[in-house]
Amino acid sequence: MAHELPPLPFEKNALEPVISAETIDYHYGKHHQTYVTKLNGLVPGTEFENMALEDIIRKADGGVFNNAAQIWNHTFYWHCLRAPAADNAPDGDLAKAIDDAFGGFDQFKEQFGTQAANNFGSGWTWLVKKPDGSVGIVNTSNAGTPLTTKDVPLLTVDVWEHAYYIDYRNARPDYVSALWQLTNWDFVAKNFAG
């Protein structure tokens, strides 16, 4: 079964001015598409040929894992985003879990931003739900994903340079800070609720 590039959950210009349509053209249209193309070239004739993406990620290694995980990570990332809003915060059970874990939403944003800004090299920073129901921040490198652990991914930020370099050059902290305007807390809350 051939894997396909999933459609974006928003128009290419919907994230402006925080993330430009040009960045979406490259990040989604070229980088994300390349992972799909590469995976489709790697799996024919292997045990992964007819496997679901999540199953490939949990079983594969090397190039098959890297491309499958990057397809999944990027698709998840796009769903974590929506059009900018100035007053943007979680509510309900998710907000309570964040308050319990970090002492408040502002403290969470500060800790998450610090982790993302200092995640060395290329990778992802995640808000995850731990097996005990609490939430925590996890950094992964390259194509790493919480899908290979017992943690449930709730929210992610792509800290590969291609995610921000057109709009923010080398100022990763500015990119991460600006993303709070775009965070799709409804999607994050659904993930938290299970």
C-alpha positions in Angstrom: 0.0 0.0 0.0 1.4 3.4 -1.0 1.5 6.1 1.6 0.2 9.5 0.6 0.9 13.0 1.7 -2.0 13.9 4.0 -3.8 17.1 3.3 -3.0 20.1 5.5 -5.8 20.9 8.0 -5.6 24.6 7.0 -4.9 26.8 3.9 -1.2 27.4 3.1 -1.5 31.1 4.2 -3.6 30.4 7.3 -0.7 30.7 9.7 0.6 34.0 8.5 2.2 36.2 9.7 3.7 33.6 12.2 4.5 31.0 9.6 4.6 32.1 6.0 3.0 30.4 3.0 6.5 30.1 1.6 7.6 28.1 4.6 4.5 25.8 4.2 5.4 25.4 0.5 8.9 24.1 1.4 8.2 22.4 4.7 5.0 20.6 3.7 5.2 20.5 -0.1 8.9 19.5 -0.3 10.2 18.1 3.0 7.0 16.3 4.1 6.4 15.0 0.5 10.0 13.8 0.3 9.6 11.5 3.4 6.4 10.0 1.7 8.2 9.5 -1.6 11.3 7.9 0.1 9.2 5.6 2.3 7.2 4.4 -0.7 10.5 3.6 -2.4 11.8 1.7 0.6 8.9 -0.6 1.6 7.9 -2.6 -1.5 8.8 -6.3 -1.1 9.5 -5.9 2.6 7.5 -6.9 5.7 6.4 -3.2 5.9 4.8 -3.1 2.5 1.2 -3.4 3.7 1.7 -2.1 7.3 0.0 1.0 8.7 2.3 3.9 9.3 2.2 3.6 13.2 3.0 -0.1 13.0 6.0 0.6 10.7 7.3 3.2 13.2 7.0 0.8 16.1 8.8 -2.1 14.2 11.3 -0.5 11.8 14.7 1.0 12.1 17.1 2.8 9.8 15.7 4.6 6.7 12.3 3.0 6.9 11.8 4.2 10.5 13.2 7.7 9.8 10.9 8.3 6.8 7.8 6.8 8.4 8.3 8.6 11.7 8.9 11.9 9.9 5.7 11.5 7.9 3.8 10.8 11.2 5.6 13.6 13.1 4.9 16.2 10.5 1.2 15.2 10.1 0.8 15.5 13.8 2.6 18.9 13.9 0.3 20.3 11.2 -2.7 19.3 13.3 -1.2 21.1 16.3 -1.5 24.4 14.4 -4.3 26.7 13.4 -4.8 30.4 12.5 -3.2 32.9 14.9 -5.1 34.0 18.0 -3.6 36.4 20.5 -5.4 35.0 23.6 -4.7 31.3 23.1 -4.6 28.9 26.1 -5.8 25.4 27.0 -8.8 24.9 29.3 -10.5 22.1 31.2 -8.7 19.0 32.2 -5.7 19.7 30.0 -5.2 23.1 31.6 -5.4 21.5 35.1 -2.8 18.9 34.1 -0.5 21.6 32.8 -1.0 23.6 36.0 -0.3 20.6 38.2 2.9 19.6 36.3 4.4 23.1 35.7 2.8 25.4 38.3 0.8 27.3 35.6 0.5 27.9 31.9 3.1 30.7 31.7 5.6 28.4 33.5 4.8 25.6 31.1 5.4 27.9 28.1 8.7 29.0 29.5 9.9 25.5 30.2 8.7 24.2 26.9 10.3 27.1 25.0 13.6 26.5 26.8 13.5 22.8 26.0 12.7 23.5 22.3 15.3 26.2 21.9 18.0 24.0 23.5 17.0 20.7 21.8 20.4 20.2 20.1 20.5 19.8 16.4 17.4 18.6 14.5 14.4 17.2 16.2 11.1 17.7 18.0 9.9 18.9 21.4 6.7 17.3 22.7 4.1 17.7 25.4 3.2 14.1 26.3 0.8 12.4 28.6 2.7 9.9 30.8 1.3 6.5 31.7 0.3 7.9 35.2 -1.9 10.6 33.5 0.4 13.5 34.2 2.0 15.6 31.5 5.7 16.2 30.7 8.0 17.7 28.1 10.2 15.4 26.0 12.8 16.2 23.4 13.5 13.8 20.6 16.3 13.9 18.0 16.0 13.6 14.2 12.9 11.4 13.6 12.4 10.3 17.2 8.8 10.1 18.3 6.9 9.3 21.5 5.1 6.6 19.5 8.0 4.3 20.4 7.4 4.8 24.1 4.6 4.5 26.6 4.0 8.3 26.4 1.0 9.7 24.5 2.0 12.6 22.2 -0.3 15.7 22.9 1.5 18.6 21.1 4.8 18.9 19.2 7.0 21.6 17.8 9.3 20.9 14.9 12.7 22.3 15.6 14.4 21.2 12.4 15.8 24.3 10.7 13.5 23.9 7.7 10.5 24.5 10.0 11.6 28.1 10.7 14.6 29.3 8.7 12.7 31.2 6.0 10.8 33.2 8.5 13.1 33.4 11.6 16.5 32.6 10.2 18.6 31.2 13.1 16.3 32.6 15.8 14.7 29.3 16.9 13.5 30.8 20.3 11.5 33.5 18.4 9.9 30.8 16.3 9.0 28.7 19.3 7.6 31.7 21.2 5.5 32.8 18.2 3.9 29.3 17.9 1.8 29.8 21.0 -0.4 32.0 18.8 -1.0 29.1 16.5 -1.4 26.2 19.0 -4.6 24.2 18.3 -5.5 23.5 21.9 -8.7 21.7 20.8 -6.5 19.1 19.1 -4.2 18.8 22.1 -7.1 18.4 24.4 -8.6 15.6 22.3 -5.2 13.8 22.5 -5.2 14.3 26.2 -8.7 12.9 26.6 -7.7 9.9 24.6 
